[in-house]
Amino acid sequence: MKTDAKCEICGKPATRFLFAAFVCDDESCIEKARMERGGPGGHKKRDLSELLGDG
């Protein structure tokens, strides 16, 4: 992981890369990154809605 990465939610030093985002250990930051990504399977839901013409 990049050593100078900052949490994309709060700006603290990042310790993880989850849900296509650098995040710190704060559970609220992790949850927000998950929801911004679309929740569980969000990228697949987006692909399916595009395929079906719903998005």
CYANA upper distance limits for C-alpha pairs under 8 A (distance plus 0.5 A):
  1 MET  CA      5 ALA  CA      8.40
  1 MET  CA     16 ARG  CA      8.15
  1 MET  CA     17 PHE  CA      8.13
  4 ASP  CA     13 PRO  CA      7.75
  4 ASP  CA     14 ALA  CA      8.41
  5 ALA  CA     13 PRO  CA      6.70
  5 ALA  CA     14 ALA  CA      5.95
  5 ALA  CA     22 PHE  CA      7.34
  6 LYS  CA     11 GLY  CA      5.67
  6 LYS  CA     12 LYS  CA      6.03
  6 LYS  CA     13 PRO  CA      4.98
  6 LYS  CA     14 ALA  CA      5.16
  6 LYS  CA     22 PHE  CA      7.10
  6 LYS  CA     23 VAL  CA      7.56
  6 LYS  CA     24 CYS  CA      8.22
  7 CYS  CA     11 GLY  CA      5.12
  7 CYS  CA     12 LYS  CA      5.76
  7 CYS  CA     13 PRO  CA      6.28
  7 CYS  CA     14 ALA  CA      5.09
  7 CYS  CA     15 THR  CA      8.45
  7 CYS  CA     21 ALA  CA      8.34
  7 CYS  CA     22 PHE  CA      5.70
  7 CYS  CA     23 VAL  CA      4.62
  7 CYS  CA     24 CYS  CA      5.85
  7 CYS  CA     29 CYS  CA      8.47
  8 GLU  CA     21 ALA  CA      7.05
  8 GLU  CA     22 PHE  CA      6.27
  8 GLU  CA     23 VAL  CA      6.48
  9 ILE  CA     23 VAL  CA      7.38
  9 ILE  CA     29 CYS  CA      6.29
  9 ILE  CA     32 LYS  CA      8.01
  9 ILE  CA     33 ALA  CA      7.85
 10 CYS  CA     29 CYS  CA      7.60
 12 LYS  CA     24 CYS  CA      6.97
 13 PRO  CA     23 VAL  CA      8.38
 13 PRO  CA     24 CYS  CA      6.76
 14 ALA  CA     22 PHE  CA      6.20
 14 ALA  CA     23 VAL  CA      5.35
 14 ALA  CA     24 CYS  CA      4.83
 14 ALA  CA     25 ASP  CA      8.14
 15 THR  CA     22 PHE  CA      7.93
 15 THR  CA     23 VAL  CA      6.78
 15 THR  CA     24 CYS  CA      5.48
 15 THR  CA     25 ASP  CA      6.95
 16 ARG  CA     22 PHE  CA      6.31
 16 ARG  CA     23 VAL  CA      5.91
 16 ARG  CA     24 CYS  CA      6.67
 16 ARG  CA     25 ASP  CA      7.88
 17 PHE  CA     21 ALA  CA      5.96
 17 PHE  CA     22 PHE  CA      4.94
 17 PHE  CA     23 VAL  CA      6.56
 18 LEU  CA     22 PHE  CA      6.94
 18 LEU  CA     23 VAL  CA      7.39
 18 LEU  CA     30 ILE  CA      7.95
 18 LEU  CA     33 ALA  CA      8.03
 18 LEU  CA     34 ARG  CA      8.30
 19 PHE  CA     33 ALA  CA      6.66
 19 PHE  CA     34 ARG  CA      6.13
 19 PHE  CA     37 ARG  CA      6.57
 20 ALA  CA     33 ALA  CA      8.49
 20 ALA  CA     37 ARG  CA      7.86
 21 ALA  CA     33 ALA  CA      7.08
 23 VAL  CA     29 CYS  CA      6.97
 23 VAL  CA     30 ILE  CA      6.85
 23 VAL  CA     33 ALA  CA      8.14
 24 CYS  CA     29 CYS  CA      7.41
 24 CYS  CA     30 ILE  CA      7.93
 25 ASP  CA     29 CYS  CA      8.10
 25 ASP  CA     30 ILE  CA      7.81
 26 ASP  CA     30 ILE  CA      6.95
 27 GLU  CA     31 GLU  CA      6.59
 28 SER  CA     32 LYS  CA      6.57
 29 CYS  CA     33 ALA  CA      6.65
 30 ILE  CA     34 ARG  CA      6.71
 31 GLU  CA     35 MET  CA      6.72
 32 LYS  CA     36 GLU  CA      6.58
 33 ALA  CA     37 ARG  CA      6.68
 34 ARG  CA     38 GLY  CA      6.97
 34 ARG  CA     39 GLY  CA      5.70
 34 ARG  CA     40 PRO  CA      7.91
 35 MET  CA     39 GLY  CA      5.17
 37 ARG  CA     42 GLY  CA      6.47
 37 ARG  CA     43 HIS  CA      7.50
 38 GLY  CA     42 GLY  CA      4.36
 38 GLY  CA     43 HIS  CA      7.08
 38 GLY  CA     45 LYS  CA      8.45
 41 GLY  CA     45 LYS  CA      6.70
 42 GLY  CA     46 ARG  CA      6.65
 43 HIS  CA     47 ASP  CA      6.79
 44 LYS  CA     48 LEU  CA      6.64
 45 LYS  CA     49 SER  CA      6.66
 46 ARG  CA     50 GLU  CA      6.69
 46 ARG  CA     55 GLY  CA      7.82
 47 ASP  CA     51 LEU  CA      6.63
 48 LEU  CA     52 LEU  CA      6.62
 49 SER  CA     53 GLY  CA      6.41
 49 SER  CA     54 ASP  CA      5.35
 49 SER  CA     55 GLY  CA      5.66
 50 GLU  CA     54 ASP  CA      6.47
 50 GLU  CA     55 GLY  CA      5.44
